[in-house]
Amino acid sequence: MARRQQAESSKEEEEEEEEEEEEEEEEKKVL
């Protein structure tokens, strides 16, 4: 159970990082 939770949490973290990168790129386009 614990390992599965770690894998899911790490996946969510990766997705959040990707979203942040996309937001940064959009901000650069605006500037």
QUIJOKA-V942626 format. One record per residue. N is the residue number from 1. RES is the residue in three letters. PSI is psi as a letter, one per 40 degrees, with the letter a starting at -180 (NA if undefined). D_CENTER is the distance of its C-alpha to the mean C-alpha in Angstrom with 1 decimal. Layout:
# QUIJOKA-V942626
N;RES;PSI;D_CENTER, N;RES;PSI;D_CENTER
This chain:
# QUIJOKA-V942626
1;MET;d;22.8, 2;ALA;d;21.1, 3;ARG;d;19.8, 4;ARG;d;18.4, 5;GLN;d;16.7, 6;GLN;d;15.1, 7;ALA;d;13.9, 8;GLU;d;12.4, 9;SER;d;10.8, 10;SER;d;9.4, 11;LYS;d;8.1, 12;GLU;d;6.5, 13;GLU;d;5.0, 14;GLU;d;4.0, 15;GLU;d;3.0, 16;GLU;d;2.0, 17;GLU;d;2.6, 18;GLU;d;4.0, 19;GLU;d;5.1, 20;GLU;d;6.3, 21;GLU;d;7.9, 22;GLU;d;9.4, 23;GLU;d;10.7, 24;GLU;d;12.2, 25;GLU;d;13.9, 26;GLU;d;15.3, 27;GLU;d;16.7, 28;LYS;d;18.4, 29;LYS;d;20.0, 30;VAL;d;21.4, 31;LEU;NA;22.9
